[in-house]
Amino acid sequence: VDTITCREFIVDLLSDYVESILGPEAIADVERHLAECAPCRAYLATYKRTVTFTREA
Amino acid sequence: VAYGITRSEGDAEEVVQDVFLTLFRKVESFEGRAALGSWLYRVATNAALIKRRGKRHQAEVKLEDLLPQFREDGHRDSDRTWLLADWSQAPDDELMTEETCAVVQEAIDALPEHYRAVVLLRDMEGLSNEEVAAILGESVVSVKSRLHRARMALRELLTSHYASVRAS
């Protein structure tokens, strides 16, 4: 069962998830949400590439 | 850093000259190279922010307009526009063109100054959250929050850019 909302993922957890500093429970919540939410998977992928582009620009 | 913030070679040179003049005057008070390194970043960043404040050429974007919107239940609408807006699977050579570099640079320039400083120091200079917090005299929580908001805004600007490229 999905335990977090898109807002909680994007606003509260995404940054720490990308930096790999979330605890195991939060990671499990995020991955459960991502498995069910295509828009958030797309958001995560484009967010990560934005960071890469900023580093290379 | 000075050029990244001021976006003017002349201003950046002035900032660097001022920083090194100050360093020359105060060099005896530094105990170690690590302290000197973060001091240089701090003085250069602050001097560049002050210089930029006096000569802002370009309208800064409203960050709030570029942050994601949610429904009342905290979820996003799962219509097709979301998936169409996913440009992450396109190959690098298609995405990372000279035009895109210019778009990223313009997008960074358009960020409000304190957001831009965090992006420059953290993502472009590769400093840690703790180092950036020390340079800007802010908490690590504040640096992390601003970096995340700036990255979300940049992501939105890039998404709009790729959408217009696809449409043309």
Backbone of each chain as ProteinMPNN parsed JSONL, in Angstrom:
{"seq_chain_A": "VDTITCREFIVDLLSDYVESILGPEAIADVERHLAECAPCRAYLATYKRTVTFTREA", "coords_chain_A": {"N_chain_A": [[0.846, -1.202, 0.0], [0.531, 2.199, -0.883], [2.185, 4.618, 0.999], [2.922, 7.244, 1.104], [2.387, 10.582, -0.196], [2.477, 12.238, -3.444], [3.307, 14.859, -2.995], [4.659, 14.64, -0.52], [6.728, 12.968, -1.304], [8.062, 14.494, -3.367], [8.493, 17.094, -2.281], [9.43, 16.688, 0.381], [11.12, 14.387, 0.536], [12.555, 13.732, -1.777], [15.035, 15.101, -2.321], [16.839, 14.19, -0.298], [16.665, 11.516, -0.908], [17.862, 11.365, -3.426], [20.4, 12.136, -2.687], [21.13, 9.96, -1.289], [20.762, 9.748, 1.534], [18.668, 9.0, 3.062], [16.885, 7.194, 5.62], [16.363, 3.59, 6.059], [13.582, 2.967, 6.316], [12.269, 5.186, 5.224], [13.294, 5.062, 2.658], [12.092, 2.719, 1.782], [9.417, 3.55, 1.797], [9.52, 5.536, -0.19], [10.239, 3.997, -2.42], [8.11, 2.296, -2.67], [6.14, 4.11, -3.299], [7.128, 5.119, -5.736], [6.973, 2.85, -7.326], [4.326, 2.745, -7.879], [3.673, 5.142, -9.06], [3.851, 6.732, -11.93], [4.166, 9.48, -12.834], [5.775, 10.542, -10.742], [8.033, 8.953, -10.985], [8.943, 9.872, -13.427], [9.413, 12.508, -12.689], [11.486, 12.225, -10.808], [13.516, 11.145, -12.466], [13.971, 13.243, -14.296], [14.692, 15.259, -12.554], [17.093, 14.268, -11.505], [18.672, 14.313, -13.82], [18.686, 17.008, -14.341], [20.306, 17.949, -12.253], [22.72, 16.774, -12.988], [23.164, 18.075, -15.454], [23.462, 20.7, -14.576], [25.841, 20.523, -13.22], [27.53, 20.089, -15.33], [27.214, 22.204, -17.04]], "CA_chain_A": [[0.0, 0.0, 0.0], [1.297, 3.451, -0.96], [2.026, 5.304, 2.286], [3.224, 8.681, 0.998], [1.787, 11.274, -1.338], [3.439, 12.851, -4.38], [3.873, 16.047, -2.356], [5.653, 14.215, 0.472], [7.914, 12.476, -2.009], [8.807, 15.527, -4.101], [8.897, 18.234, -1.443], [10.124, 16.346, 1.629], [12.041, 13.243, 0.543], [13.305, 13.565, -3.029], [16.409, 15.59, -2.254], [17.634, 13.251, 0.501], [16.689, 10.236, -1.627], [18.882, 11.497, -4.476], [21.72, 12.209, -2.024], [21.319, 8.677, -0.576], [20.918, 9.925, 2.982], [17.415, 8.632, 3.743], [16.916, 5.947, 6.385], [15.768, 2.453, 5.344], [12.113, 3.007, 6.272], [11.876, 6.224, 4.264], [13.617, 4.546, 1.309], [11.045, 1.747, 1.435], [8.219, 4.341, 1.473], [9.733, 6.174, -1.497], [10.253, 3.022, -3.516], [6.734, 1.823, -2.827], [5.414, 5.164, -4.02], [7.616, 5.185, -7.123], [6.496, 1.677, -8.058], [2.921, 2.949, -8.255], [3.414, 6.496, -9.553], [4.662, 7.06, -13.12], [4.591, 10.883, -12.86], [6.893, 10.783, -9.814], [9.23, 8.338, -11.572], [9.414, 10.823, -14.449], [9.943, 13.685, -11.989], [12.785, 11.833, -10.243], [14.507, 10.988, -13.536], [14.318, 14.551, -14.861], [15.383, 16.001, -11.475], [18.493, 13.792, -11.458], [19.411, 14.791, -14.999], [18.87, 18.456, -14.168], [21.482, 18.14, -11.397], [23.89, 16.43, -13.812], [23.382, 19.145, -16.439], [23.949, 21.901, -13.881], [27.265, 20.294, -12.925], [28.321, 20.087, -16.572], [26.949, 23.405, -17.87]], "C_chain_A": [[0.876, 1.246, 0.0], [1.088, 4.247, 0.328], [2.345, 6.789, 2.201], [2.561, 9.276, -0.238], [2.895, 11.784, -2.264], [4.101, 14.064, -3.724], [4.954, 15.655, -1.34], [6.925, 13.711, -0.216], [8.722, 13.637, -2.585], [9.327, 16.627, -3.174], [9.801, 17.804, -0.282], [11.248, 15.318, 1.48], [12.964, 13.151, -0.665], [14.782, 13.946, -2.902], [17.304, 14.615, -1.474], [17.713, 11.876, -0.162], [17.786, 10.259, -2.689], [20.29, 11.522, -3.865], [22.042, 10.929, -1.256], [21.54, 8.856, 0.92], [19.605, 9.665, 3.724], [17.633, 7.344, 4.528], [16.162, 4.854, 5.638], [14.239, 2.501, 5.254], [11.622, 4.007, 5.243], [12.17, 5.753, 2.837], [12.527, 3.574, 0.861], [9.756, 2.487, 1.051], [8.339, 4.942, 0.077], [9.621, 5.142, -2.613], [8.881, 2.403, -3.742], [5.925, 2.847, -3.627], [5.835, 5.19, -5.497], [7.09, 4.007, -7.954], [5.078, 1.902, -8.58], [2.672, 4.266, -8.985], [4.349, 6.877, -10.712], [5.068, 8.535, -13.162], [5.757, 11.163, -11.914], [8.165, 10.097, -10.296], [9.818, 9.28, -12.623], [10.035, 12.049, -13.781], [11.34, 13.392, -11.443], [13.861, 11.786, -11.337], [14.926, 12.344, -14.102], [15.038, 15.424, -13.823], [16.863, 15.594, -11.438], [19.294, 14.322, -12.645], [19.621, 16.298, -14.953], [20.123, 18.729, -13.338], [22.756, 17.845, -12.192], [24.202, 17.552, -14.804], [23.958, 20.393, -15.776], [25.44, 21.738, -13.593], [28.12, 20.432, -14.172], [28.215, 21.389, -17.359], [28.065, 24.444, -17.726]], "O_chain_A": [[1.833, 1.35, 0.768], [-0.05, 4.521, 0.71], [2.061, 7.528, 3.144], [2.223, 8.571, -1.189], [4.077, 11.764, -1.92], [5.304, 14.278, -3.875], [6.028, 16.256, -1.302], [8.04, 13.987, 0.225], [9.92, 13.755, -2.327], [10.482, 17.037, -3.284], [10.804, 18.456, 0.01], [12.229, 15.371, 2.221], [14.039, 12.556, -0.583], [15.664, 13.199, -3.326], [18.389, 14.26, -1.932], [18.7, 11.157, -0.002], [18.544, 9.299, -2.835], [21.242, 11.001, -4.447], [23.104, 10.822, -0.643], [22.399, 8.199, 1.509], [19.451, 10.064, 4.878], [18.455, 6.508, 4.155], [15.414, 5.137, 4.702], [13.666, 2.12, 4.233], [10.691, 3.733, 4.485], [11.391, 6.013, 1.92], [12.094, 3.601, -0.291], [9.079, 2.102, 0.097], [7.411, 4.878, -0.73], [8.979, 5.392, -3.633], [8.533, 2.033, -4.864], [5.138, 2.496, -4.506], [4.991, 5.273, -6.39], [6.799, 4.157, -9.141], [4.679, 1.325, -9.591], [1.569, 4.489, -9.482], [5.489, 7.289, -10.496], [6.216, 8.83, -13.495], [6.644, 11.947, -12.253], [9.263, 10.595, -10.05], [11.034, 9.461, -12.699], [11.052, 12.567, -14.241], [12.259, 14.198, -11.592], [14.963, 12.309, -11.167], [16.109, 12.568, -14.36], [15.893, 16.234, -14.178], [17.756, 16.437, -11.353], [20.446, 14.728, -12.497], [20.617, 16.806, -15.466], [20.908, 19.619, -13.664], [23.745, 18.569, -12.085], [25.359, 17.934, -14.974], [24.829, 21.06, -16.336], [26.21, 22.693, -13.706], [29.28, 20.837, -14.101], [29.03, 21.65, -18.243], [28.004, 25.505, -18.347]]}, "seq_chain_B": "VAYGITRSEGDAEEVVQDVFLTLFRKVESFEGRAALGSWLYRVATNAALIKRRGKRHQAEVKLEDLLPQFREDGHRDSDRTWLLADWSQAPDDELMTEETCAVVQEAIDALPEHYRAVVLLRDMEGLSNEEVAAILGESVVSVKSRLHRARMALRELLTSHYASVRAS", "coords_chain_B": {"N_chain_B": [[33.318, 31.384, -9.121], [32.836, 34.103, -8.557], [32.345, 35.093, -11.141], [30.192, 33.472, -11.832], [28.193, 34.453, -10.185], [28.128, 37.273, -10.61], [28.014, 37.453, -13.39], [29.54, 38.954, -15.107], [32.53, 39.695, -16.644], [34.207, 41.846, -16.034], [33.21, 42.763, -13.533], [33.586, 40.453, -12.05], [36.357, 40.239, -12.067], [37.005, 42.507, -10.602], [35.908, 41.786, -8.139], [37.511, 39.584, -7.468], [40.017, 40.818, -7.314], [39.579, 42.541, -5.135], [39.128, 40.646, -3.159], [41.621, 39.377, -3.01], [43.226, 41.502, -2.268], [42.235, 42.018, 0.287], [42.9, 39.596, 1.426], [45.697, 39.744, 1.314], [46.145, 41.763, 3.148], [45.292, 40.524, 5.459], [46.569, 38.122, 5.781], [48.295, 37.106, 7.7], [46.754, 36.407, 9.825], [45.596, 33.98, 9.355], [45.309, 30.559, 10.16], [45.45, 28.047, 8.962], [45.415, 26.19, 5.823], [42.909, 25.141, 5.148], [41.074, 26.74, 6.474], [41.608, 29.102, 5.205], [40.824, 28.553, 2.575], [37.967, 28.268, 2.793], [37.397, 30.765, 3.735], [38.123, 32.371, 1.552], [36.171, 31.587, -0.351], [33.911, 32.483, 1.044], [34.244, 35.281, 1.274], [34.49, 35.989, -1.416], [32.023, 35.142, -2.471], [30.185, 36.711, -1.013], [31.029, 39.305, -1.709], [30.568, 39.248, -4.447], [27.803, 38.885, -4.521], [26.957, 41.309, -3.427], [27.899, 43.092, -5.356], [26.445, 42.275, -7.588], [23.872, 42.848, -6.737], [23.742, 45.588, -6.988], [23.714, 45.904, -9.703], [21.646, 44.667, -11.308], [20.764, 43.109, -14.185], [18.939, 41.464, -15.327], [15.634, 40.228, -15.187], [14.638, 38.491, -12.32], [13.414, 35.178, -11.912], [10.217, 34.204, -10.559], [10.371, 32.041, -8.05], [8.365, 30.475, -6.948], [6.558, 30.127, -8.984], [7.624, 28.111, -10.44], [7.62, 25.808, -9.068], [6.491, 22.469, -8.257], [2.982, 21.663, -8.546], [0.258, 20.492, -6.567], [-2.587, 18.311, -6.058], [-5.398, 18.671, -3.787], [-5.325, 16.402, -2.215], [-2.668, 15.842, -2.041], [-1.495, 14.44, -4.077], [-0.437, 14.128, -7.546], [-1.861, 15.09, -10.671], [-2.438, 12.407, -12.792], [-2.205, 12.641, -15.599], [-1.542, 12.407, -19.179], [0.278, 14.383, -19.811], [2.308, 14.457, -17.987], [3.871, 12.219, -18.544], [4.628, 12.761, -21.1], [6.218, 14.867, -20.575], [8.517, 13.751, -19.694], [11.709, 13.868, -20.224], [13.9, 12.45, -19.642], [14.8, 10.097, -20.719], [15.871, 10.535, -23.168], [18.73, 10.459, -25.373], [22.054, 11.573, -24.327], [23.457, 13.169, -26.251], [21.431, 14.3, -27.624], [20.183, 15.82, -25.735], [22.109, 17.343, -24.308], [23.009, 19.743, -25.695], [24.694, 22.591, -27.198], [22.872, 24.601, -27.116], [21.241, 23.787, -25.03], [23.04, 23.972, -22.892], [23.299, 26.714, -22.814], [20.693, 27.367, -22.154], [20.492, 26.236, -19.588], [22.384, 27.762, -18.273], [21.269, 30.319, -18.532], [18.96, 29.869, -17.09], [19.972, 29.434, -14.532], [21.085, 31.929, -14.089], [18.774, 33.401, -13.905], [17.695, 32.752, -11.501], [16.661, 33.75, -8.19], [19.038, 35.641, -6.225], [20.143, 34.385, -3.845], [19.451, 31.788, -4.163], [20.777, 31.195, -6.477], [23.43, 31.433, -5.642], [23.668, 29.244, -3.927], [23.296, 27.083, -5.723], [25.496, 27.465, -7.404], [27.697, 27.153, -5.641], [27.245, 24.635, -4.539], [26.367, 22.714, -6.558], [27.869, 23.398, -8.85], [30.475, 24.163, -8.019], [30.917, 22.051, -6.406], [30.96, 21.881, -3.596], [30.33, 20.821, -0.148], [27.146, 20.515, 1.657], [27.584, 21.462, 4.224], [29.886, 23.022, 3.956], [28.938, 25.022, 2.229], [26.977, 26.144, 3.836], [28.574, 27.25, 5.852], [30.006, 29.171, 4.391], [27.975, 30.896, 3.491], [26.924, 31.66, 5.851], [24.693, 30.408, 6.978], [22.183, 27.994, 8.057], [22.601, 24.411, 7.674], [20.242, 23.142, 7.054], [18.753, 25.184, 5.855], [20.317, 25.684, 3.581], [20.074, 23.212, 2.243], [17.343, 23.178, 1.746], [17.006, 25.392, 0.071], [18.615, 24.661, -2.083], [17.247, 22.42, -3.055], [14.788, 23.561, -3.84], [15.73, 25.292, -5.811], [16.778, 23.441, -7.645], [14.43, 22.145, -8.387], [13.129, 24.237, -9.664], [14.903, 24.724, -11.798], [14.668, 22.29, -13.102], [12.049, 22.496, -14.006], [12.266, 24.636, -15.799], [13.974, 23.497, -17.703], [12.348, 21.426, -18.577], [10.287, 22.86, -19.815], [11.806, 23.955, -21.853], [12.607, 21.671, -23.365], [10.112, 20.794, -24.13], [9.312, 22.837, -25.838], [11.245, 22.545, -27.798], [10.608, 20.031, -28.828], [8.095, 20.593, -29.841], [8.639, 22.254, -31.926]], "CA_chain_B": [[32.2, 31.78, -8.247], [32.564, 35.534, -8.754], [31.722, 35.271, -12.451], [28.894, 32.791, -11.788], [27.206, 35.304, -9.511], [27.983, 38.61, -11.211], [27.811, 37.288, -14.834], [30.249, 40.009, -15.834], [33.958, 39.459, -16.441], [34.789, 43.007, -15.368], [32.811, 42.746, -12.122], [34.216, 39.297, -11.395], [37.768, 40.587, -11.854], [37.057, 43.452, -9.465], [35.642, 41.026, -6.91], [38.695, 38.769, -7.158], [41.077, 41.742, -6.875], [39.249, 42.979, -3.768], [39.315, 39.503, -2.247], [43.049, 39.139, -2.785], [43.768, 42.632, -1.489], [41.864, 41.767, 1.678], [43.714, 38.458, 1.86], [47.061, 40.235, 1.497], [46.183, 42.528, 4.399], [44.952, 39.735, 6.652], [47.1, 36.767, 5.62], [48.984, 36.607, 8.902], [45.803, 35.933, 10.835], [45.079, 32.654, 9.027], [46.076, 29.499, 10.811], [45.67, 26.875, 8.112], [44.938, 26.329, 4.444], [41.483, 24.82, 5.052], [40.348, 27.938, 6.9], [41.82, 30.105, 4.163], [39.989, 28.176, 1.426], [36.546, 28.609, 2.983], [37.33, 32.228, 3.862], [38.135, 32.928, 0.192], [34.844, 31.367, -0.912], [32.905, 33.302, 1.729], [34.426, 36.69, 0.922], [34.205, 36.167, -2.85], [30.578, 34.999, -2.677], [29.479, 37.88, -0.484], [31.383, 40.486, -2.51], [29.899, 39.125, -5.749], [26.364, 39.117, -4.301], [26.756, 42.741, -3.231], [28.107, 43.75, -6.649], [25.317, 41.92, -8.459], [22.684, 43.527, -6.234], [23.739, 46.949, -7.499], [23.659, 45.947, -11.172], [20.864, 43.535, -11.801], [20.31, 43.42, -15.555], [17.938, 40.534, -15.822], [14.564, 39.971, -14.217], [14.739, 37.175, -11.703], [12.14, 34.46, -11.983], [9.558, 33.934, -9.281], [10.604, 30.619, -7.858], [7.106, 29.776, -6.638], [5.868, 29.781, -10.231], [8.289, 26.972, -11.08], [7.593, 24.643, -8.177], [5.381, 21.583, -8.633], [1.661, 21.873, -7.939], [-0.365, 19.23, -6.157], [-4.014, 18.366, -5.743], [-5.622, 18.814, -2.339], [-4.972, 15.164, -1.496], [-1.211, 15.703, -2.011], [-1.004, 13.712, -5.252], [-0.411, 14.9, -8.779], [-2.745, 14.541, -11.696], [-1.625, 11.462, -13.572], [-2.582, 12.664, -17.015], [-0.433, 12.061, -20.066], [1.275, 15.452, -19.945], [3.433, 14.087, -17.134], [4.771, 11.265, -19.193], [5.196, 13.452, -22.258], [7.235, 15.804, -20.093], [9.692, 13.01, -19.22], [12.766, 13.916, -21.236], [15.107, 11.861, -19.059], [15.277, 8.924, -21.457], [16.516, 10.931, -24.426], [20.185, 10.326, -25.277], [22.8, 12.762, -23.92], [23.838, 14.074, -27.339], [20.222, 15.014, -28.029], [19.795, 16.747, -24.667], [23.166, 18.233, -23.832], [23.514, 20.517, -26.823], [25.162, 23.933, -26.809], [21.676, 25.386, -26.809], [20.798, 23.419, -23.683], [23.98, 24.575, -21.929], [22.941, 28.128, -22.697], [19.409, 27.433, -21.433], [20.782, 25.964, -18.167], [23.098, 28.926, -17.75], [20.28, 31.411, -18.401], [18.027, 29.523, -16.006], [20.683, 29.674, -13.27], [21.192, 33.39, -13.958], [17.473, 33.995, -13.599], [17.269, 32.408, -10.131], [16.94, 34.775, -7.177], [20.489, 35.552, -5.977], [20.582, 33.442, -2.824], [19.293, 30.441, -4.724], [21.852, 31.019, -7.448], [24.681, 31.223, -4.909], [23.688, 27.859, -3.429], [23.506, 26.188, -6.871], [26.882, 27.622, -7.868], [28.654, 26.601, -4.69], [26.976, 23.222, -4.25], [26.345, 21.841, -7.74], [28.897, 23.713, -9.843], [31.795, 24.106, -7.376], [31.04, 20.733, -5.769], [31.174, 21.943, -2.143], [29.32, 20.086, 0.629], [26.127, 21.367, 2.289], [28.183, 22.085, 5.412], [30.799, 24.088, 3.495], [28.131, 26.125, 1.685], [26.339, 26.791, 4.983], [29.589, 28.07, 6.531], [30.335, 30.307, 3.518], [26.857, 31.843, 3.424], [26.503, 31.99, 7.207], [23.326, 29.908, 7.17], [22.126, 26.617, 8.558], [22.633, 23.366, 6.648], [18.838, 22.9, 6.674], [18.362, 26.242, 4.929], [21.036, 25.455, 2.314], [19.479, 22.051, 1.573], [16.009, 23.536, 1.291], [17.111, 26.29, -1.089], [19.168, 23.899, -3.203], [16.183, 21.571, -3.602], [13.841, 24.427, -4.552], [16.392, 25.774, -7.031], [16.854, 22.33, -8.595], [13.078, 21.922, -8.922], [12.852, 25.327, -10.6], [15.706, 24.485, -12.998], [14.045, 21.149, -13.79], [10.85, 22.991, -14.68], [12.7, 25.444, -16.947], [14.482, 22.572, -18.726], [11.193, 20.703, -19.124], [9.638, 23.774, -20.77], [12.697, 24.087, -23.011], [12.519, 20.471, -24.216], [8.759, 20.74, -24.7], [9.253, 23.755, -26.982], [12.085, 21.973, -28.86], [9.83, 18.946, -29.45], [6.944, 21.139, -30.557], [9.056, 23.03, -33.107]], "C_chain_B": [[31.822, 33.242, -8.511], [31.87, 35.767, -10.093], [30.326, 34.655, -12.467], [27.826, 33.668, -11.168], [27.022, 36.638, -10.236], [27.612, 38.549, -12.7], [28.447, 38.423, -15.629], [31.739, 39.81, -15.553], [34.606, 40.609, -15.684], [34.477, 43.011, -13.881], [33.507, 41.605, -11.378], [35.683, 39.587, -11.116], [37.917, 41.538, -10.674], [36.862, 42.73, -8.141], [36.897, 40.256, -6.501], [39.845, 39.668, -6.682], [40.837, 42.194, -5.436], [39.517, 41.864, -2.766], [40.809, 39.312, -1.966], [43.736, 40.307, -2.065], [43.474, 42.441, -0.005], [42.714, 40.637, 2.24], [45.134, 38.919, 2.187], [47.18, 40.971, 2.834], [46.031, 41.645, 5.632], [45.654, 38.379, 6.69], [47.742, 36.217, 6.903], [48.015, 36.056, 9.938], [45.23, 34.553, 10.503], [45.966, 31.568, 9.586], [46.365, 28.34, 9.869], [45.049, 27.054, 6.75], [43.442, 26.074, 4.327], [40.664, 26.066, 5.396], [40.462, 29.007, 5.817], [40.923, 29.834, 2.954], [38.543, 28.589, 1.626], [36.378, 30.114, 3.176], [37.278, 32.87, 2.474], [36.767, 32.778, -0.471], [33.835, 32.332, -0.293], [33.009, 34.761, 1.283], [34.066, 36.929, -0.549], [32.701, 36.092, -3.109], [29.843, 36.248, -2.211], [29.767, 39.135, -1.312], [30.654, 40.445, -3.85], [28.402, 39.376, -5.607], [26.08, 40.612, -4.152], [26.886, 43.476, -4.567], [26.918, 43.504, -7.574], [24.063, 42.701, -8.042], [22.579, 44.945, -6.818], [23.513, 47.026, -8.992], [22.848, 44.796, -11.724], [20.295, 43.87, -13.171], [19.047, 42.646, -15.888], [16.882, 40.297, -14.747], [14.744, 38.577, -13.631], [13.377, 36.499, -11.761], [11.53, 34.374, -10.591], [9.647, 32.44, -9.061], [9.298, 29.846, -7.66], [6.38, 29.331, -7.915], [6.436, 28.517, -10.87], [8.28, 25.719, -10.205], [6.378, 23.777, -8.511], [4.091, 21.881, -7.873], [1.04, 20.514, -7.621], [-1.863, 19.424, -5.973], [-4.17, 18.476, -4.227], [-5.212, 17.57, -1.561], [-3.464, 14.899, -1.497], [-0.646, 14.932, -3.19], [-1.006, 14.63, -6.469], [-1.391, 14.278, -9.749], [-1.922, 13.617, -12.583], [-2.086, 11.439, -15.029], [-1.333, 12.494, -17.888], [0.64, 13.154, -20.152], [2.509, 15.155, -19.084], [4.424, 13.21, -17.852], [5.392, 11.891, -20.433], [6.317, 14.394, -21.824], [8.483, 15.085, -19.594], [10.747, 12.956, -20.323], [14.002, 13.152, -20.784], [15.654, 10.694, -19.876], [15.964, 9.291, -22.773], [18.038, 10.838, -24.28], [20.876, 11.662, -24.988], [23.058, 13.731, -25.07], [22.629, 14.839, -27.872], [19.891, 16.12, -27.015], [20.849, 17.795, -24.377], [23.809, 18.974, -25.001], [24.039, 21.864, -26.312], [23.988, 24.81, -26.394], [21.201, 25.086, -25.389], [21.714, 24.021, -22.625], [23.623, 26.042, -21.711], [21.642, 28.289, -21.915], [19.641, 27.23, -19.933], [21.434, 27.196, -17.545], [22.143, 30.105, -17.543], [19.335, 31.154, -17.245], [18.689, 29.777, -14.647], [20.79, 31.186, -13.026], [19.888, 34.024, -13.491], [16.987, 33.663, -12.188], [17.502, 33.599, -9.21], [18.346, 34.56, -6.599], [20.904, 34.529, -4.923], [20.4, 31.995, -3.262], [20.447, 30.168, -5.69], [23.177, 30.727, -6.743], [24.776, 29.778, -4.415], [23.953, 26.883, -4.575], [24.956, 26.253, -7.34], [27.858, 26.914, -6.938], [28.487, 25.087, -4.545], [27.107, 22.362, -5.51], [27.466, 22.141, -8.726], [30.294, 23.666, -9.241], [32.002, 22.781, -6.635], [31.32, 20.765, -4.271], [30.068, 21.167, -1.422], [28.279, 21.066, 1.182], [26.727, 22.143, 3.457], [29.1, 23.238, 5.005], [30.006, 25.3, 2.988], [27.466, 26.889, 2.835], [27.335, 27.71, 5.694], [29.903, 29.32, 5.71], [29.224, 31.356, 3.545], [26.359, 32.261, 4.809], [25.076, 31.564, 7.496], [23.355, 28.484, 7.697], [22.17, 25.638, 7.382], [21.209, 23.093, 6.157], [18.392, 23.927, 5.633], [19.037, 26.057, 3.569], [20.381, 24.313, 1.548], [18.114, 22.404, 0.989], [16.087, 24.418, 0.037], [17.654, 25.576, -2.318], [18.067, 23.069, -3.866], [15.176, 22.405, -4.394], [14.452, 24.941, -5.854], [16.459, 24.662, -8.079], [15.48, 22.052, -9.208], [12.734, 22.998, -9.951], [13.632, 25.12, -11.901], [15.123, 23.331, -13.812], [12.826, 21.606, -14.597], [11.224, 23.798, -15.93], [13.236, 24.557, -18.066], [13.333, 21.813, -19.38], [10.46, 21.578, -20.148], [10.479, 23.897, -22.036], [12.551, 22.877, -23.934], [11.141, 20.347, -24.859], [8.69, 21.657, -25.925], [10.128, 23.239, -28.131], [11.304, 20.892, -29.602], [8.701, 19.497, -30.309], [7.368, 21.823, -31.855], [9.499, 22.123, -34.254]], "O_chain_B": [[30.647, 33.574, -8.668], [30.919, 36.545, -10.175], [29.393, 35.224, -13.033], [26.669, 33.628, -11.588], [25.894, 37.081, -10.45], [26.977, 39.467, -13.22], [27.954, 38.805, -16.69], [32.166, 39.761, -14.399], [35.443, 40.395, -14.807], [35.364, 43.235, -13.058], [33.954, 41.762, -10.241], [36.201, 39.228, -10.058], [38.826, 41.399, -9.855], [37.544, 43.009, -7.155], [37.296, 40.273, -5.336], [40.563, 39.312, -5.748], [41.759, 42.23, -4.621], [40.054, 42.093, -1.682], [41.21, 39.11, -0.819], [44.711, 40.109, -1.34], [44.332, 42.666, 0.848], [43.189, 40.703, 3.374], [45.701, 38.532, 3.208], [48.169, 40.829, 3.553], [46.556, 41.952, 6.702], [45.353, 37.564, 7.562], [47.726, 35.011, 7.149], [48.42, 35.314, 10.834], [44.455, 34.009, 11.289], [47.193, 31.63, 9.505], [47.419, 27.713, 9.968], [44.248, 27.965, 6.54], [42.768, 26.702, 3.511], [39.697, 26.402, 4.712], [39.503, 29.733, 5.554], [40.339, 30.754, 2.38], [37.944, 29.194, 0.736], [35.341, 30.675, 2.823], [36.497, 33.792, 2.237], [36.26, 33.72, -1.079], [33.014, 32.923, -0.994], [32.006, 35.397, 0.957], [33.429, 37.925, -0.892], [32.164, 36.887, -3.88], [28.989, 36.78, -2.92], [28.866, 39.928, -1.584], [30.179, 41.472, -4.337], [27.794, 40.007, -6.471], [25.091, 41.121, -4.679], [26.093, 44.365, -4.876], [26.448, 44.415, -8.256], [23.293, 43.155, -8.889], [21.487, 45.435, -7.104], [23.159, 48.085, -9.511], [23.349, 44.027, -12.544], [19.47, 44.772, -13.319], [18.194, 43.119, -16.639], [17.193, 40.181, -13.562], [14.972, 37.609, -14.356], [12.334, 37.147, -11.673], [12.23, 34.459, -9.581], [9.057, 31.661, -9.809], [9.145, 28.721, -8.136], [5.689, 28.313, -7.935], [5.803, 27.921, -11.741], [8.864, 24.696, -10.564], [5.36, 24.281, -8.987], [4.114, 22.295, -6.714], [1.27, 19.526, -8.318], [-2.344, 20.538, -5.762], [-3.194, 18.385, -3.483], [-4.804, 17.656, -0.403], [-3.02, 13.856, -1.016], [0.571, 14.782, -3.295], [-1.509, 15.753, -6.424], [-1.71, 13.092, -9.661], [-0.851, 13.988, -13.064], [-2.323, 10.381, -15.611], [-0.212, 12.446, -17.383], [1.78, 12.876, -20.525], [3.62, 15.562, -19.423], [5.637, 13.413, -17.788], [6.535, 11.597, -20.782], [7.237, 14.684, -22.589], [9.416, 15.733, -19.12], [10.689, 12.12, -21.225], [15.036, 13.191, -21.451], [16.825, 10.337, -19.748], [16.571, 8.434, -23.415], [18.579, 11.1, -23.206], [20.375, 12.729, -25.342], [22.908, 14.944, -24.918], [22.776, 15.891, -28.494], [19.396, 17.19, -27.37], [20.544, 18.977, -24.22], [25.006, 18.841, -25.255], [23.85, 22.221, -25.149], [24.077, 25.627, -25.478], [20.814, 25.985, -24.643], [21.251, 24.516, -21.598], [23.641, 26.545, -20.587], [21.496, 29.215, -21.118], [19.073, 27.945, -19.106], [21.083, 27.614, -16.441], [22.195, 30.794, -16.525], [18.953, 32.068, -16.515], [18.046, 30.276, -13.723], [20.609, 31.658, -11.903], [19.882, 35.034, -12.786], [15.99, 34.218, -11.726], [18.435, 34.374, -9.422], [18.798, 33.419, -6.493], [21.927, 33.866, -5.093], [21.1, 31.096, -2.795], [21.014, 29.076, -5.72], [23.952, 29.881, -7.19], [25.841, 29.163, -4.479], [24.747, 25.954, -4.422], [25.57, 25.227, -7.635], [28.732, 26.172, -7.385], [29.469, 24.353, -4.44], [27.869, 21.395, -5.527], [27.968, 21.225, -9.378], [31.218, 23.174, -9.888], [33.127, 22.433, -6.279], [31.853, 19.802, -3.721], [29.014, 20.888, -1.994], [28.489, 22.279, 1.18], [26.426, 23.319, 3.659], [29.092, 24.299, 5.631], [30.35, 26.446, 3.274], [27.398, 28.118, 2.817], [26.981, 28.819, 6.094], [30.051, 30.407, 6.268], [29.494, 32.555, 3.613], [25.478, 33.113, 4.926], [24.335, 32.273, 8.176], [24.409, 27.852, 7.772], [21.824, 25.984, 6.252], [21.0, 22.84, 4.97], [17.734, 23.582, 4.652], [18.408, 26.248, 2.528], [20.154, 24.423, 0.343], [17.772, 21.986, -0.117], [15.343, 24.222, -0.924], [17.228, 25.835, -3.443], [17.97, 23.024, -5.093], [14.758, 22.012, -5.483], [13.772, 25.017, -6.878], [16.226, 24.908, -9.262], [15.373, 21.76, -10.399], [12.124, 22.71, -10.981], [13.086, 25.316, -12.987], [15.085, 23.379, -15.042], [12.607, 21.158, -15.723], [10.592, 23.668, -16.979], [12.987, 24.823, -19.242], [13.341, 21.583, -20.59], [10.062, 21.101, -21.211], [9.949, 23.939, -23.146], [12.389, 23.033, -25.145], [11.01, 19.862, -25.983], [8.083, 21.3, -26.934], [9.808, 23.459, -29.299], [11.324, 20.83, -30.831], [8.386, 18.949, -31.366], [6.565, 21.96, -32.778], [9.878, 22.614, -35.318]]}, "name": "protein", "num_of_chains": 2, "seq": "VDTITCREFIVDLLSDYVESILGPEAIADVERHLAECAPCRAYLATYKRTVTFTREAVAYGITRSEGDAEEVVQDVFLTLFRKVESFEGRAALGSWLYRVATNAALIKRRGKRHQAEVKLEDLLPQFREDGHRDSDRTWLLADWSQAPDDELMTEETCAVVQEAIDALPEHYRAVVLLRDMEGLSNEEVAAILGESVVSVKSRLHRARMALRELLTSHYASVRAS"}
